[in-house]
Amino acid sequence: MRRDFFERVAMDRSGDRNGFALIEVLMAMVIFTVGILALTGLQITTISGNAEARMQTEATAIGARIVERLRSLPFDHDDLVPKVNPHSLSASGSRPYTVDWTVRADTPVNGTKMVRVTVTPSNKINGRTVTISTIIAE
């Protein structure tokens, strides 16, 4: 007898619901939409961070190349004259960076030159300025 009662209650409850209510479907869609929007925001942040890292890497590589070129020049070369500060290479179509370098003579000791190379991206939104310093001995 007890079993018959529970079977009838179970059958009565299962007969009440034949599908999802409209409000349940709408709530599921709202939750799904919020999740998708969060992922979209995350994707935008990731793309922006990747662009910034790429520009930072490019600027650092350009600065390192300029430092190596300056270090390979003779000590009295025109690009290492302290009176012509700052020396510069402007941005062009293939190079969206401006490169400036300053030279200070007898710094930190006599017979040396302190060279500071600054690479500035044309795109100020994603790029940061990179500065590399080196000391060149006579």
N, C-alpha and C positions, 0 to 999 in steps of 0.2 A: 504494500500500500504506500509506503513511504517513497519507494522508487517511482511509482506512477505519478506521484505529486511532483517530484523534481523533473521528470521527463516532460510533464505538461507545462511547467514553468519555463523550462528551456525552450520548448517549442513555441510558447507564447511570445517570448522575447525575440526569438529569431524571426518570427513572422512580422514584427513591427518594423524592421529595417530591411529595406530592399536595395539600398545604395547609399551614396554620400549625399549629405544635405548641401545645398548651395553655399551656405556660410562656411562649411568645412573646406570646400573647394577653394573659395575665395581666400580663406586664411592660409591655406597651403600655398597659393599663388603669391601672396604677400611675403611670406617667409622665404620662398624661393627667389623672389625679386630682390629682397634685401641682401641675400647671399650673393647673388650675381653682381649687384652693384658694389659690394665690398670687394669682390674679386677684380672688378674693373678698376677700382681705385688702386688696388695693389699693383695691378699690371702697369698703370700709368706711372706710379712711383718707381717701379723697377726699371722701366724704359728710361726715365729721366736719370736715375742713378747710373745706369750703364753708359749713357751719353756723357755724363759728367766724368766718369772714370776713364772713358776712352780719350776725352780731351785732355785730361790730366796726364795720362800716359804719353800722348803725343807731345804735349808741351815739355814734359820732362826729357823725352828723347831728343827733341830739337835743342833744348838747353845743353844737354850732355854733348851733342855733336858740335855745337858752337864752342863749348869749353875745350873740347879736344882739338878743334881747329886752332883756337887761340893759343893753346899750349904748344902746338907744333910750330908756331911762327917764331922768327928770331926775336930776341928780347927788345930790339929797337924798331920793330915793325910799326907802320902807321896805325894799325888796328889796336896797338898796345900803348899808344901815346896818351898819357894822363890828361893833357891839356884839351883834348877833344872829347869831353864827356857831355852827354852820353853818346856813345857810338850806337848806331841802330840799323836794323833791317826792317823795312815796313812790311805790312801784310800785303799779300797779293792773292790772286785767284786760287792758285794751287797751295798757298800757305796762309791759312787764316789766323796767323799769329804775328804779333809784332815782337821783335827781339831787340832788346837794348842791353848794352853792357857798359859798365863804368870801370875805369882803371885808376888805381891809387898807387903812386910810386912810394918806395921805401916803407911799405906797410906789410907786415908787422915789423920787419927789420930792414936795414939798409941792403940794397942790392936785390930786392924782391918787388914784385908788383902784385897787388891784390886786385883780382878781377871778379866782378859780380855781374852775372848774366841773369837778366829778367825776361821771361817769356810771358807775354800777355795775349790771351785769346781775343779774337774779334767778337766772338759770341760771349757776352758777359753773363748770359743766363745760365749756361751749363759749365762755363769754364772758370778756372781759378788761375791766378798768376803764380808762376813757378820761378823761384830764385835759386840759383846755384852759384856758389862762390868757390874760388880756387886761388892758390898762390903760385906765382911763376917766379922762379929764381933765375938770376942772370947767368 
